[in-house]
Amino acid sequence: MKIVHIANFYGPNSGGIKTTLHELGKGYQKYGHEFTYIVPGTRLYFEETIYGKKITVPSYILPGSGGYQIIKRSKTVIKILKALEPDRIEVSDRFTLNKVGKFAKANGIPSVVFSHETLQGLAKRFLPLPGFIRNKLVNWHNKRLTSTFDQVITTTAFAAREFIEIKTPNLVRVPLGVDLVNFNPSKRSEALRNELLKGSKYLLVHVGRLSPEKEPQRSIETLIELRTRGFDARLVVIGTGPMWDKIRDLCLGYPVDTLGYIADRNRVSAILACADISLAPGPLETFCLAALESLASATPVIASHSSAVGEILLADPLNPAGAVASDDYISFANAVESLCEQHSASQRARQVAEQLPWDSCVLRMLEVHGIPVVGHSTPHANINRHLKAS
């Protein structure tokens, strides 16, 4: 089978979408399928990669995004699709690639679109409109999306909620996965931990894009509050984005190291394995791969109570893999102090991550595409029990 995936917001410093794309590509090829991915770039360019055939097409840089790119013309993508003659089409962009869905339907090619964002959450935060008008716009867009593609993929109950509200008939849940080999507690190094701590007692880490919807400043504010209380913690921030300068200014005078984007996944995994707690303050996260990579490293996570991360952390409420906190630094600081006393959280963190290997995500996607792999049971059997929509 020939599977083609088109994605926007892919680039040298992008995170979750790029990781998802690469892991799906490796997995599809493992099971004998041909995979091509079309992403934004500076020019039309073809190359072979370990993830599949990569095609870059001319793109725009999205203003104020810190370098995110979107494909200039859907016509260019459709022209390439006609030449590739795919059996299945996947899309990672619910906003600008609807023409790809229309092309797929017109040509009888099954298509899926990944909803990586919560449009309700984004609209509530960024559209200063009366609630009923905002909801109408969100519902209109979501209905249009679900009618354009054969299936809509969401990764959690949180992400699925806005589609369930409009009774979407073609909604499918596919939890993403995590690299359990690279992100592993065996990567912990006392030498690196001491280097990062610089004499402090507790090491906190924040991994993610520094953009307004992800509220990265809350991690800095949490560290400041903890230090005010006499709690001896240091924070390491990994990531870049449009709030880079603001975050750097906020850190001045406090034990915070801003490391920027780290392309070396081994370096990131080593830092995560050395940390006591990982902070994921984004209130609109629909999955948060960085949080899952922290769990795989046996590092408990504290997340926003309003995001999807709590579904994973609290899958077993009696044996959590972290904690959730209200969207303020006082609550996050309280959670840090409490979690540092719970020694069982580290072991539970790894156990939760082990229920979500990338291979299970790939197998589930192959089922969605109508080609189950013989000899494999339905993936995510355990975790799905805890991810059902209310």
C-alpha positions in Angstrom: 0.0 0.0 0.0 1.1 3.6 -0.8 0.4 6.0 2.1 1.0 9.7 1.6 1.0 12.1 4.6 0.8 15.9 4.1 1.7 18.1 7.1 2.1 21.8 7.8 4.0 23.2 10.8 6.9 20.9 10.1 10.4 22.2 10.3 13.9 22.0 11.8 12.6 23.1 15.3 9.2 21.6 15.2 8.2 18.9 17.8 5.2 16.7 18.1 3.9 16.7 14.5 7.4 16.0 13.1 7.9 13.2 15.6 4.5 11.7 14.8 5.2 11.8 11.1 8.6 10.2 11.4 7.4 7.4 13.7 4.4 6.6 11.5 6.8 6.5 8.5 9.2 4.0 10.1 6.3 1.9 11.3 4.5 1.7 8.0 7.7 0.7 6.2 8.3 -1.9 8.9 5.0 -3.6 7.9 5.8 -3.5 4.2 4.1 -0.3 3.1 5.4 2.6 1.0 5.4 5.9 2.8 5.8 9.5 1.4 5.5 12.7 3.4 5.0 16.1 1.9 6.0 19.0 4.1 6.8 22.7 3.9 10.3 23.8 2.7 12.1 26.5 0.7 11.7 24.8 -2.7 10.5 21.6 -4.4 12.8 18.9 -3.4 12.8 15.1 -3.2 14.9 12.9 -0.9 15.0 9.4 0.6 15.0 9.3 4.4 14.8 6.5 6.9 11.2 7.6 7.5 10.2 7.3 3.9 10.3 9.5 0.8 10.3 13.2 1.7 9.0 15.9 -0.6 9.3 19.5 0.4 7.3 22.2 -1.3 7.5 26.0 -1.3 6.1 27.5 1.9 5.4 30.7 3.8 6.8 31.4 7.3 3.8 32.0 9.6 4.3 35.5 11.1 4.7 35.5 14.9 5.1 31.7 15.0 8.8 31.5 15.6 9.5 29.9 12.3 6.5 27.6 11.6 5.9 27.1 7.9 2.8 26.4 5.9 2.6 25.1 2.3 2.0 27.9 -0.2 -0.3 26.2 -2.6 -2.6 23.2 -2.2 -2.5 22.9 -6.1 1.2 22.0 -5.8 0.4 19.2 -3.4 -2.5 17.9 -5.5 -0.3 17.8 -8.6 2.2 15.7 -6.6 -0.6 13.4 -5.4 -1.7 12.8 -8.9 1.8 11.7 -9.8 2.2 9.5 -6.7 -1.2 7.8 -7.0 -1.5 6.9 -3.3 -3.8 4.3 -1.9 -4.4 6.3 1.3 -3.9 10.0 2.2 -3.2 11.4 5.7 -3.3 15.1 6.6 -1.9 16.9 9.6 -3.5 20.3 9.4 -7.1 21.0 10.0 -7.0 24.6 8.7 -5.4 24.9 5.3 -5.4 21.6 3.5 -9.1 21.0 2.9 -8.6 20.9 -0.8 -6.5 17.7 -0.3 -9.5 16.1 1.3 -11.8 17.2 -1.6 -9.3 15.8 -4.1 -9.2 12.5 -2.2 -13.0 12.1 -2.2 -13.2 13.1 -5.9 -10.7 10.4 -6.8 -12.0 7.7 -4.4 -8.9 7.7 -2.2 -9.6 7.0 1.5 -8.4 10.0 3.6 -7.9 10.8 7.3 -7.2 14.1 9.0 -5.4 14.4 12.4 -6.9 17.0 14.7 -3.8 17.9 16.7 -5.4 21.0 18.3 -8.6 21.8 20.3 -10.3 24.5 18.2 -12.7 25.2 21.0 -9.7 26.0 23.3 -7.9 28.1 20.7 -11.0 30.1 19.8 -11.8 30.7 23.5 -8.3 32.0 24.1 -7.7 34.0 20.9 -11.2 35.1 19.5 -12.7 37.9 21.5 -16.3 37.1 20.5 -19.5 36.3 22.4 -19.5 32.6 23.4 -22.5 31.6 21.2 -20.9 33.1 18.1 -17.5 31.5 18.9 -19.2 28.1 19.4 -21.1 28.4 16.1 -17.8 29.2 14.2 -16.1 26.2 15.9 -18.9 23.9 15.1 -19.1 25.1 11.5 -15.4 24.5 11.0 -15.5 21.0 12.6 -18.5 19.9 10.6 -16.8 21.1 7.4 -13.7 19.2 8.4 -15.6 16.0 9.1 -17.5 16.2 5.8 -14.3 16.8 3.8 -12.3 13.8 5.1 -13.4 10.2 5.5 -12.2 9.9 9.0 -11.1 12.4 11.7 -8.3 11.2 14.1 -8.1 12.4 17.6 -5.6 11.2 20.2 -7.5 11.6 23.5 -11.0 12.1 24.9 -10.1 15.8 25.4 -9.4 16.2 21.7 -12.4 14.3 20.7 -14.9 16.2 22.9 -15.7 19.0 20.5 -16.4 16.4 17.7 -18.6 14.3 20.0 -20.6 17.4 20.8 -21.6 17.7 17.1 -22.2 13.9 16.9 -19.4 13.3 14.4 -20.0 9.9 12.8 -16.5 9.4 11.4 -14.5 10.1 14.5 -11.7 7.7 15.4 -9.5 7.6 18.6 -5.8 6.8 18.0 -3.5 7.5 20.9 0.0 8.4 19.9 3.1 6.7 21.1 6.5 7.2 22.6 10.0 5.9 21.9 10.6 3.6 24.8 14.2 2.8 23.8 15.6 6.3 23.5 13.5 7.7 26.4 14.4 5.4 29.2 15.4 5.7 32.9 18.7 3.9 32.0 19.8 7.3 30.4 20.0 8.8 33.9 23.5 10.0 34.7 24.5 11.3 38.1 27.3 13.3 36.6 24.9 15.0 34.2 22.3 15.5 36.9 24.9 17.3 39.1 26.0 19.4 36.2 22.5 20.5 35.6 21.6 21.0 39.3 24.6 23.3 39.9 24.4 22.7 43.6 20.6 22.7 44.0 18.6 19.7 45.4 15.7 19.2 42.9 15.8 19.4 39.1 12.7 20.5 37.2 12.5 20.4 33.4 10.2 22.1 30.9 10.3 20.7 27.3 8.1 22.4 24.7 7.5 25.2 22.3 7.7 28.6 23.8 4.4 30.0 22.4 1.5 31.8 24.2 -1.0 28.9 24.0 1.4 26.6 25.8 1.9 29.0 28.8 5.6 28.4 29.2 5.9 31.3 31.6 4.1 29.3 34.2 7.0 26.9 34.6 9.3 29.9 35.3 6.7 31.4 37.7 6.5 28.1 39.5 10.2 27.9 40.0 10.2 31.5 41.4 7.4 30.6 43.8 9.2 27.5 45.0 12.4 29.5 45.6 10.5 32.1 47.5 9.2 29.2 49.8 12.8 28.1 50.3 12.4 25.0 48.1 15.8 24.3 46.6 14.9 23.7 42.9 16.5 24.5 39.6 14.7 24.6 36.2 16.0 23.6 32.8 13.9 24.8 29.8 14.3 23.1 26.4 12.6 24.6 23.4 12.3 27.8 21.5 9.5 29.9 20.0 8.0 33.3 19.7 8.2 33.8 23.5 11.9 33.2 23.7 12.9 36.7 24.6 10.1 37.1 27.2 11.0 33.8 28.8 14.7 34.7 29.0 13.9 38.1 30.6 11.6 36.4 33.2 14.4 34.0 34.1 16.9 36.7 35.0 18.3 36.4 38.5 16.8 32.9 39.1 18.3 29.4 38.8 16.9 28.7 35.3 18.9 27.5 32.3 17.3 28.1 28.9 18.9 25.6 26.5 16.9 26.4 23.4 15.9 23.8 20.8 18.0 20.6 21.1 18.1 18.5 17.9 19.9 15.6 19.6 17.2 13.4 20.9 19.7 11.5 23.0 20.7 14.7 24.8 17.0 15.5 25.5 16.3 12.0 26.8 19.4 12.1 29.1 18.2 15.4 30.6 14.7 14.1 31.1 16.0 11.0 32.9 18.0 13.2 35.3 15.0 15.3 36.3 12.8 14.9 39.4 9.7 16.4 37.7 8.7 17.5 34.3 6.4 20.5 34.0 3.7 20.6 31.2 1.7 23.8 31.9 0.0 24.0 28.5 -3.8 24.2 29.1 -4.8 23.2 25.6 -2.5 20.2 25.0 -4.4 17.4 23.2 -1.7 14.8 23.9 1.8 16.3 24.6 4.5 14.0 23.4 7.1 15.8 25.6 5.1 14.7 28.7 5.0 11.1 27.4 8.7 11.2 26.8 9.2 12.4 30.4 7.1 9.5 31.7 9.1 7.0 29.5 12.2 8.4 31.3 10.6 7.6 34.6 10.1 11.3 35.3 6.7 12.2 36.8 4.8 15.0 35.1 2.7 17.9 36.5 0.3 19.1 33.9 -2.6 21.6 33.5 -5.8 20.2 34.8 -7.6 21.6 31.7 -5.4 19.6 29.2 -5.5 16.0 28.0 -2.3 15.1 29.8 -4.2 14.3 33.0 -6.0 11.4 31.1 -2.7 9.7 30.9 -1.2 10.7 34.3 -4.4 9.7 36.2 -5.4 6.6 34.2 -5.2 4.9 37.5 -6.3 7.5 40.0 -5.0 5.4 42.9 -1.6 5.1 41.4 -0.9 8.3 39.4 2.1 9.0 37.2 2.2 12.6 38.2 -0.3 15.3 39.1 -2.5 17.9 37.6 -2.7 21.5 38.8 -4.9 24.6 38.2 -3.6 27.1 35.7 -1.7 29.2 38.1 1.8 29.0 39.5 0.7 28.6 43.2 -1.1 25.4 42.3 1.9 24.1 40.2 4.3 24.9 43.1 2.0 23.0 45.5 2.0 20.0 43.2 5.8 20.0 42.9 6.3 20.0 46.7 3.7 17.2 47.1 5.0 15.1 44.2 8.6 15.2 45.4 7.5 13.3 48.4 5.9 10.5 46.4 8.6 8.1 45.5 6.3 5.6 43.7 5.5 8.2 41.0 8.7 7.5 39.0 8.0 3.8 38.7 4.4 4.4 37.7 5.5 7.0 35.1 7.5 4.4 33.2 4.7 1.8 33.5 2.1 4.2 32.0 4.5 5.1 29.1 5.0 1.4 28.4 1.3 1.0 27.5 1.8 3.5 24.6 4.6 2.2 22.3 4.7 3.7 18.8 4.2 0.3 17.3 0.7 0.2 18.8 -0.1 3.5 17.2 1.1 2.3 13.8 -1.0 -0.9 14.1 -4.0 1.1 15.1 -3.5 3.4 12.1 -3.2 0.4 9.7 -6.5 -0.8 11.1 -8.0 2.6 10.4 -6.8 2.3 6.9 -8.4 -1.1 6.6 -5.4 -3.3 6.7 -5.0 -5.0 10.1 -1.8 -6.9 10.6 -2.3 -10.6 11.1 -1.2 -11.9 14.4 -1.5 -8.7 16.4 -4.3 -8.0 18.9 -6.0 -4.6 19.1 -3.4 -2.1 20.4 -3.9 0.2 23.4 -6.3 -2.3 25.0 -5.4 -1.2 28.5 -5.0 2.5 28.1 -8.1 2.9 26.0 -10.2 1.9 28.9 -9.1 5.1 30.6 -9.3 7.4 27.5 -13.0 6.9 26.7 -15.0 10.0 26.3 -17.4 10.9 29.0 
